């Protein structure tokens, strides 16, 4: 009888390791709330929606989970840590580094929103603007790491990052067991990789990408991570050049499907979250809901569908007087 070969990624990013990581980071991250609503509230009657409000996490996004997983489970050199980010990962690493007393340098592209840049600076990290897109900032951060021996904390293609993001799914399953499906925005794939690894097919995990940044879609079509377009309204959070290799390996096995949504649909989802629930999501944070509102995802009648609202670092709501 032929021996079954296991994908090494799946043995590294397992539910057991996610649970162990959750125990490590739990003192430093928030157990973010859920909001259970009638789908009719957003024009999708006949279904129940469970919004996982991860925008209420430290530093404004789910990225804090992966940041603490890295800083608490890896050896930190005297030079500290370095990260490249469209904004949210950088803010999370800066927050974790400030909390743990670790030096941090964060490289961001010029497309990063002022709200995210302000969060990074507020945490005391050294901030460097490098190039126009995430790939430019990543290259600059890698050169810095080689020069200084700072520890690179990758935004999505690092074991500890995926394990940390997977703790969101562990927490959500406790709060809302038995979901029929869970909609998750995709950028580099760290979140959907960790979430899909946790559920392991027990819940249909559905990826949602902007039409102008289809990283996982292109990879699944090609059978491997490949370069994709990197534009659109959510370019500061959902537009790396290509999906991570770790997330791709998990997605091929455990992601039910990947859907594309327009920038217009994302804007409509942002508006719906704010006008109906007073939830101020950034474009990337609203992308998962956009798939429902635009009809890209059509749940069966009576389904209970989870939606991860993954980030809220936006200056779209202005309370200045």
Secondary structure as a PSIPRED ss2 file (coil, helix, strand):
# PSIPRED VFORMAT (PSIPRED V4.0)

   1 X C   1.000  0.000  0.000
   2 X C   1.000  0.000  0.000
   3 X C   1.000  0.000  0.000
   4 X C   1.000  0.000  0.000
   5 X C   1.000  0.000  0.000
   6 X C   1.000  0.000  0.000
   7 X C   1.000  0.000  0.000
   8 X H   0.000  1.000  0.000
   9 X H   0.000  1.000  0.000
  10 X H   0.000  1.000  0.000
  11 X H   0.000  1.000  0.000
  12 X H   0.000  1.000  0.000
  13 X C   1.000  0.000  0.000
  14 X C   1.000  0.000  0.000
  15 X H   0.000  1.000  0.000
  16 X H   0.000  1.000  0.000
  17 X H   0.000  1.000  0.000
  18 X H   0.000  1.000  0.000
  19 X H   0.000  1.000  0.000
  20 X H   0.000  1.000  0.000
  21 X H   0.000  1.000  0.000
  22 X H   0.000  1.000  0.000
  23 X H   0.000  1.000  0.000
  24 X H   0.000  1.000  0.000
  25 X H   0.000  1.000  0.000
  26 X H   0.000  1.000  0.000
  27 X H   0.000  1.000  0.000
  28 X H   0.000  1.000  0.000
  29 X C   1.000  0.000  0.000
  30 X C   1.000  0.000  0.000
  31 X C   1.000  0.000  0.000
  32 X C   1.000  0.000  0.000
  33 X C   1.000  0.000  0.000
  34 X E   0.000  0.000  1.000
  35 X E   0.000  0.000  1.000
  36 X E   0.000  0.000  1.000
  37 X E   0.000  0.000  1.000
  38 X E   0.000  0.000  1.000
  39 X H   0.000  1.000  0.000
  40 X H   0.000  1.000  0.000
  41 X H   0.000  1.000  0.000
  42 X H   0.000  1.000  0.000
  43 X C   1.000  0.000  0.000
  44 X C   1.000  0.000  0.000
  45 X C   1.000  0.000  0.000
  46 X C   1.000  0.000  0.000
  47 X C   1.000  0.000  0.000
  48 X E   0.000  0.000  1.000
  49 X E   0.000  0.000  1.000
  50 X E   0.000  0.000  1.000
  51 X E   0.000  0.000  1.000
  52 X E   0.000  0.000  1.000
  53 X E   0.000  0.000  1.000
  54 X H   0.000  1.000  0.000
  55 X H   0.000  1.000  0.000
  56 X H   0.000  1.000  0.000
  57 X C   1.000  0.000  0.000
  58 X H   0.000  1.000  0.000
  59 X H   0.000  1.000  0.000
  60 X H   0.000  1.000  0.000
  61 X E   0.000  0.000  1.000
  62 X C   1.000  0.000  0.000
  63 X H   0.000  1.000  0.000
  64 X H   0.000  1.000  0.000
  65 X H   0.000  1.000  0.000
  66 X H   0.000  1.000  0.000
  67 X H   0.000  1.000  0.000
  68 X H   0.000  1.000  0.000
  69 X H   0.000  1.000  0.000
  70 X H   0.000  1.000  0.000
  71 X H   0.000  1.000  0.000
  72 X H   0.000  1.000  0.000
  73 X H   0.000  1.000  0.000
  74 X C   1.000  0.000  0.000
  75 X C   1.000  0.000  0.000
  76 X C   1.000  0.000  0.000
  77 X C   1.000  0.000  0.000
  78 X C   1.000  0.000  0.000
  79 X C   1.000  0.000  0.000
  80 X C   1.000  0.000  0.000
  81 X E   0.000  0.000  1.000
  82 X E   0.000  0.000  1.000
  83 X E   0.000  0.000  1.000
  84 X E   0.000  0.000  1.000
  85 X E   0.000  0.000  1.000
  86 X C   1.000  0.000  0.000
  87 X C   1.000  0.000  0.000
  88 X H   0.000  1.000  0.000
  89 X H   0.000  1.000  0.000
  90 X H   0.000  1.000  0.000
  91 X H   0.000  1.000  0.000
  92 X H   0.000  1.000  0.000
  93 X H   0.000  1.000  0.000
  94 X H   0.000  1.000  0.000
  95 X H   0.000  1.000  0.000
  96 X H   0.000  1.000  0.000
  97 X H   0.000  1.000  0.000
  98 X H   0.000  1.000  0.000
  99 X H   0.000  1.000  0.000
 100 X H   0.000  1.000  0.000
 101 X C   1.000  0.000  0.000
 102 X C   1.000  0.000  0.000
 103 X C   1.000  0.000  0.000
 104 X E   0.000  0.000  1.000
 105 X E   0.000  0.000  1.000
 106 X E   0.000  0.000  1.000
 107 X E   0.000  0.000  1.000
 108 X E   0.000  0.000  1.000
 109 X C   1.000  0.000  0.000
 110 X C   1.000  0.000  0.000
 111 X C   1.000  0.000  0.000
 112 X C   1.000  0.000  0.000
 113 X C   1.000  0.000  0.000
 114 X H   0.000  1.000  0.000
 115 X H   0.000  1.000  0.000
 116 X H   0.000  1.000  0.000
 117 X H   0.000  1.000  0.000
 118 X H   0.000  1.000  0.000
 119 X H   0.000  1.000  0.000
 120 X H   0.000  1.000  0.000
 121 X H   0.000  1.000  0.000
 122 X H   0.000  1.000  0.000
 123 X C   1.000  0.000  0.000
 124 X C   1.000  0.000  0.000
 125 X C   1.000  0.000  0.000
 126 X E   0.000  0.000  1.000
 127 X E   0.000  0.000  1.000
 128 X E   0.000  0.000  1.000
 129 X E   0.000  0.000  1.000
 130 X C   1.000  0.000  0.000
 131 X C   1.000  0.000  0.000
 132 X C   1.000  0.000  0.000
 133 X C   1.000  0.000  0.000
 134 X H   0.000  1.000  0.000
 135 X H   0.000  1.000  0.000
 136 X H   0.000  1.000  0.000
 137 X H   0.000  1.000  0.000
 138 X H   0.000  1.000  0.000
 139 X H   0.000  1.000  0.000
 140 X H   0.000  1.000  0.000
 141 X H   0.000  1.000  0.000
 142 X H   0.000  1.000  0.000
 143 X H   0.000  1.000  0.000
 144 X H   0.000  1.000  0.000
 145 X H   0.000  1.000  0.000
 146 X H   0.000  1.000  0.000
 147 X H   0.000  1.000  0.000
 148 X H   0.000  1.000  0.000
 149 X C   1.000  0.000  0.000
 150 X C   1.000  0.000  0.000
 151 X E   0.000  0.000  1.000
 152 X E   0.000  0.000  1.000
 153 X C   1.000  0.000  0.000
 154 X C   1.000  0.000  0.000
 155 X C   1.000  0.000  0.000
 156 X C   1.000  0.000  0.000
 157 X C   1.000  0.000  0.000
 158 X C   1.000  0.000  0.000
 159 X H   0.000  1.000  0.000
 160 X H   0.000  1.000  0.000
 161 X H   0.000  1.000  0.000
 162 X H   0.000  1.000  0.000
 163 X H   0.000  1.000  0.000
 164 X H   0.000  1.000  0.000
 165 X H   0.000  1.000  0.000
 166 X H   0.000  1.000  0.000
 167 X H   0.000  1.000  0.000
 168 X H   0.000  1.000  0.000
 169 X H   0.000  1.000  0.000
 170 X H   0.000  1.000  0.000
 171 X H   0.000  1.000  0.000
 172 X H   0.000  1.000  0.000
 173 X H   0.000  1.000  0.000
 174 X H   0.000  1.000  0.000
 175 X H   0.000  1.000  0.000
 176 X C   1.000  0.000  0.000
 177 X C   1.000  0.000  0.000
 178 X C   1.000  0.000  0.000
 179 X C   1.000  0.000  0.000
 180 X C   1.000  0.000  0.000
 181 X E   0.000  0.000  1.000
 182 X E   0.000  0.000  1.000
 183 X E   0.000  0.000  1.000
 184 X E   0.000  0.000  1.000
 185 X E   0.000  0.000  1.000
 186 X C   1.000  0.000  0.000
 187 X C   1.000  0.000  0.000
 188 X C   1.000  0.000  0.000
 189 X C   1.000  0.000  0.000
 190 X H   0.000  1.000  0.000
 191 X H   0.000  1.000  0.000
 192 X H   0.000  1.000  0.000
 193 X H   0.000  1.000  0.000
 194 X H   0.000  1.000  0.000
 195 X H   0.000  1.000  0.000
 196 X H   0.000  1.000  0.000
 197 X H   0.000  1.000  0.000
 198 X H   0.000  1.000  0.000
 199 X H   0.000  1.000  0.000
 200 X C   1.000  0.000  0.000
 201 X C   1.000  0.000  0.000
 202 X C   1.000  0.000  0.000
 203 X C   1.000  0.000  0.000
 204 X E   0.000  0.000  1.000
 205 X E   0.000  0.000  1.000
 206 X E   0.000  0.000  1.000
 207 X E   0.000  0.000  1.000
 208 X E   0.000  0.000  1.000
 209 X E   0.000  0.000  1.000
 210 X E   0.000  0.000  1.000
 211 X C   1.000  0.000  0.000
 212 X C   1.000  0.000  0.000
 213 X C   1.000  0.000  0.000
 214 X C   1.000  0.000  0.000
 215 X H   0.000  1.000  0.000
 216 X H   0.000  1.000  0.000
 217 X H   0.000  1.000  0.000
 218 X H   0.000  1.000  0.000
 219 X H   0.000  1.000  0.000
 220 X H   0.000  1.000  0.000
 221 X H   0.000  1.000  0.000
 222 X H   0.000  1.000  0.000
 223 X C   1.000  0.000  0.000
 224 X C   1.000  0.000  0.000
 225 X C   1.000  0.000  0.000
 226 X C   1.000  0.000  0.000
 227 X C   1.000  0.000  0.000
 228 X C   1.000  0.000  0.000
 229 X C   1.000  0.000  0.000
 230 X C   1.000  0.000  0.000
 231 X C   1.000  0.000  0.000
 232 X C   1.000  0.000  0.000
 233 X C   1.000  0.000  0.000
 234 X C   1.000  0.000  0.000
 235 X C   1.000  0.000  0.000
 236 X C   1.000  0.000  0.000
 237 X C   1.000  0.000  0.000
 238 X C   1.000  0.000  0.000
 239 X C   1.000  0.000  0.000
 240 X C   1.000  0.000  0.000
 241 X C   1.000  0.000  0.000
 242 X C   1.000  0.000  0.000
 243 X C   1.000  0.000  0.000
 244 X C   1.000  0.000  0.000
 245 X H   0.000  1.000  0.000
 246 X H   0.000  1.000  0.000
 247 X H   0.000  1.000  0.000
 248 X H   0.000  1.000  0.000
 249 X H   0.000  1.000  0.000
 250 X H   0.000  1.000  0.000
 251 X H   0.000  1.000  0.000
 252 X H   0.000  1.000  0.000
 253 X H   0.000  1.000  0.000
 254 X H   0.000  1.000  0.000
 255 X E   0.000  0.000  1.000
 256 X E   0.000  0.000  1.000
 257 X E   0.000  0.000  1.000
 258 X E   0.000  0.000  1.000
 259 X E   0.000  0.000  1.000
 260 X E   0.000  0.000  1.000
 261 X E   0.000  0.000  1.000
 262 X C   1.000  0.000  0.000
 263 X H   0.000  1.000  0.000
 264 X H   0.000  1.000  0.000
 265 X H   0.000  1.000  0.000
 266 X H   0.000  1.000  0.000
 267 X H   0.000  1.000  0.000
 268 X H   0.000  1.000  0.000
 269 X H   0.000  1.000  0.000
 270 X H   0.000  1.000  0.000
 271 X H   0.000  1.000  0.000
 272 X H   0.000  1.000  0.000
 273 X H   0.000  1.000  0.000
 274 X H   0.000  1.000  0.000
 275 X H   0.000  1.000  0.000
 276 X H   0.000  1.000  0.000
 277 X H   0.000  1.000  0.000
 278 X C   1.000  0.000  0.000
 279 X C   1.000  0.000  0.000
 280 X C   1.000  0.000  0.000
 281 X C   1.000  0.000  0.000
 282 X C   1.000  0.000  0.000
 283 X H   0.000  1.000  0.000
 284 X H   0.000  1.000  0.000
 285 X H   0.000  1.000  0.000
 286 X H   0.000  1.000  0.000
 287 X H   0.000  1.000  0.000
 288 X H   0.000  1.000  0.000
 289 X H   0.000  1.000  0.000
 290 X H   0.000  1.000  0.000
 291 X H   0.000  1.000  0.000
 292 X H   0.000  1.000  0.000
 293 X H   0.000  1.000  0.000
 294 X C   1.000  0.000  0.000
 295 X C   1.000  0.000  0.000
 296 X C   1.000  0.000  0.000
 297 X C   1.000  0.000  0.000
 298 X C   1.000  0.000  0.000
 299 X C   1.000  0.000  0.000
 300 X C   1.000  0.000  0.000
 301 X C   1.000  0.000  0.000
 302 X C   1.000  0.000  0.000
 303 X C   1.000  0.000  0.000
 304 X E   0.000  0.000  1.000
 305 X E   0.000  0.000  1.000
 306 X E   0.000  0.000  1.000
 307 X E   0.000  0.000  1.000
 308 X E   0.000  0.000  1.000
 309 X E   0.000  0.000  1.000
 310 X C   1.000  0.000  0.000
 311 X E   0.000  0.000  1.000
 312 X C   1.000  0.000  0.000
 313 X C   1.000  0.000  0.000
 314 X C   1.000  0.000  0.000
 315 X C   1.000  0.000  0.000
 316 X C   1.000  0.000  0.000
 317 X C   1.000  0.000  0.000
 318 X C   1.000  0.000  0.000
 319 X C   1.000  0.000  0.000
 320 X C   1.000  0.000  0.000
 321 X C   1.000  0.000  0.000
